[in-house]
Amino acid sequence: MALDTHVRNRRPRPWRSLVQLWYLLFRSDVFISYTRSDGGRHYAHALASELRKRGYDPLMDTFEARVGQETPEELLDQMRRCMQLVVVASPGAIVSTEVAREIELFPKRNRSIVILEFEQNVRGAPWYQRYLVGLPPVPAGVTAGSGSQRGGLRVVECEEELASRPAAPTIDLILDAFVYKRGRFRRAVVAGATVALFFAAIGSLLRVTSNYQETAQKLSRTEVEVGNEQAKLREEQNKVRAEQAKTTKAVADRTEAERLAEIAKSTRDQAEKQQKIALARLAAINALDGDPYLAYRLAEYVYNLEKGEQDEQLLRRAASRARFPYQREFPGCRLASSRPPWTLLACPDSGKSSNGAFRVVNVETGMTEASFRGGDLRQGWLVRRNTSWRAISFRWEELGGVGIPNAYAWDPPVEAGNETPTELVRRAYLKDCGGDRLISDSRIGPWYLLVAATGRTITIPTTAHDLFASCREDGSFLIARRDGFESYSEDGTSQGVRPWADRPAYGDSRRWSPDGRFLALYGRGELQVLDTETGRASTLSPDGYIETAYTWYDKHTLIAAGHTLDHADYQIRSFDPQSLGQQTILSERSLVRDLGILPDGLLAILEESGALEAVSLKGNGESWRGYHQQAWGMSLVGSFLLTDGETGVRQWPVRPATANWVFRSTADSSYFPSQNGAL
């Protein structure tokens, strides 16, 4: 059937009706299918001879096909146009693949199929079970050539031998199942119709000739009338051209008027914008002494619009006078690691070492527990070893022009610094794995699980297609590979490999949900979430959106801040990692550098401008604000929030105790504090 459809689709559509008419007139009536491996050939030829005697045109494979070869495609095309298929079901035909192929390709709709059954039951033949089961039987009692367009299947049990000639009852049953009139009768009818059409055409030609002179006279009169109409038409065309010229001039005048109106509107909008900026600038200057926090927010509004040098100076003056709720500063220091209530700071070393120093600081008291010198200040960790603190950091060594990270540990005494670190592991990038453990996250060598307090290293086999490693809060961890991800217990024992349903991207930053089921991955402005129960990784970031910060609020809510590519829209949204639903929490904000959830449930937001704000997600209006210029990150340490920036580390109480530092937001003053600063 597929080949027949292909042949039909190749014919040009305008000629399809003519081709079908040709096939209707000159196609064969019956196709006889048989096999040469036994006596079927003799019986098939005798059957064809009997059908010709009764005025039917049979078609059979006589010369083209050979024993053991496939039936030619040209013969199969002729077979498809026949109205009846007769199968000589000899023992060889029962198992013949070519007979099965002819039965498969023969059209079944409004066509009849007659199976001549001899010694073997044809209902057990493979081609009968596959292609003929379910066809309706041919109704009996209608004579051949009646034009009844019935079809179906008829199985004729032949009483004669396969080597003998077909019996008359067999021929009658075949013709009784025939669907359309015989081909010779069709061609005779068409020939008579053609003669009648020929004489009708001759008569029409004579009538046309007799009317030629009359038509010529009418045509002459028509030419005169057409000339008159053409003159009128030219006159109308000239009028239309004149109207078109007027319309074109009117459209041009209207377009110019609209352009001038747009320019006037743009000028008016720009004037209104400048007026608002001037009023905000003046209000910021007047509020410097009375309400410096209000002055800071107004100056920030002006600076974001204008980016002028004077506006930047006004912003700095307001920021220096505003009362922001930080408790303590560590100038010039970097935040390296946190183990509440202790934190590890990388600070200038007062000239002792150009590399700087590490300090172990209690953020509750501001006191230094221990200090030591040396190490790369870009990344470090703080762990407890026995009764003292141990600091872990990187040193980068050049190997063939490439910087290779090696991890070292310092065990400083309380009184003096220590410049002799102990090497822990080579050629490994380390990341925090909870408690006193670190894990490598690099494809330059094996995976390492480092127990930092003791220096013990657990080596985990790696493959050439590993992507990343990430640790849960309970100490278990996951290694992502290209073919799946493998879970490990806290002691490095494998829990088995699961294949990906959808493989995630690499991700520069990764955070686990509180229940350890979902892993959020962030990289190149795109946020994904991996469900470790299903192995499915889904992209959460909408098209045309760039994420800048994210954090988990609870096991069912992931919060992310981002903006459109043109920076026209800034939003903070929440995502459901299971249903992938999302909704907007806050909008019309500036670019967000970092997000965090405080113990009291407030969402801490650190903006690019240095503004720090803690807002409630429960809609009760509770919030507080602060400012740390040039800050790029924050970390929660005990009851304090630490912000990290170019000017140093600043410490903020999670719930400020001074009334002057805490403000409530209302629907009418969401950005500005109340006038009296009350709680």
Number of C-alpha atoms within 10 A of each C-alpha: 11 7 12 15 9 10 10 12 11 9 11 9 10 8 10 14 10 11 13 12 12 11 14 17 17 14 20 23 25 27 27 20 24 28 26 15 14 14 18 21 20 16 19 24 18 14 20 19 16 18 17 11 9 11 13 20 20 23 19 19 20 9 6 12 12 12 9 12 9 13 17 12 10 9 15 18 15 15 26 20 21 22 26 30 28 23 24 26 27 25 20 17 23 24 15 19 16 17 21 19 15 21 21 16 17 24 20 21 12 14 22 29 28 24 20 18 21 18 13 13 12 21 14 10 17 15 22 17 12 12 16 17 11 11 15 12 16 21 13 10 9 16 15 18 16 13 13 15 13 17 23 22 21 21 19 15 15 16 13 12 13 21 13 11 16 21 14 10 12 17 14 12 18 24 21 18 28 30 25 21 17 23 21 16 14 14 14 12 12 13 12 11 11 12 11 11 12 12 11 11 12 11 11 11 11 10 11 12 10 10 10 11 11 10 11 11 10 11 12 10 10 12 11 10 11 11 11 11 12 11 10 11 12 11 11 11 11 11 11 12 11 10 11 12 10 11 12 11 11 11 11 11 12 12 12 11 12 12 12 12 12 12 12 12 12 12 12 12 12 12 12 12 13 15 12 13 19 13 14 19 21 14 15 26 20 13 17 20 13 10 18 21 25 21 29 27 20 25 28 24 17 24 20 13 12 13 11 12 10 11 19 17 13 23 22 16 17 26 25 15 15 21 16 20 23 21 13 16 16 17 14 15 24 24 27 22 22 22 17 14 15 23 23 30 27 30 23 19 17 9 8 12 12 11 16 19 24 30 24 24 19 17 24 16 10 15 12 16 17 20 26 25 24 22 26 17 20 12 17 25 25 26 22 15 14 9 6 13 21 22 27 26 24 24 18 14 13 9 8 7 7 9 12 17 19 18 21 22 23 24 20 22 14 15 10 11 19 16 15 15 19 13 15 18 20 15 18 21 21 26 20 18 23 16 16 19 23 21 25 23 21 18 17 11 16 18 25 24 23 23 19 24 19 14 15 14 17 14 14 14 9 14 12 11 11 20 19 21 22 21 25 20 15 14 16 20 23 20 20 22 23 16 14 17 21 17 21 18 13 17 12 16 11 15 12 9 16 17 16 20 15 14 18 21 20 16 17 11 14 20 19 20 21 17 12 17 15 22 23 25 22 22 15 11 15 19 24 19 27 25 19 18 9 13 18 15 22 19 18 20 17 12 10 9 19 20 25 20 22 26 21 21 20 13 15 16 19 21 23 24 28 26 23 15 11 9 12 9 15 20 21 22 18 22 21 16 25 13 8 12 11 17 12 13 13 14 14 11 14 20 20 26 21 23 26 23 19 20 13 9 15 21 20 22 23 28 23 18 18 21 22 25 18 22 22 16 15 9 7 11 15 17 20 24 24 20 24 24 19 17 24 18 19 23 19 21 22 18 15 23 21 23 27 24 21 14 16 21 24 24 23 22 18 22 19 15 11 10 12 15 20 22 21 20 19 15 7 7 10 12 16 18 21 16 9 10 12 13 14
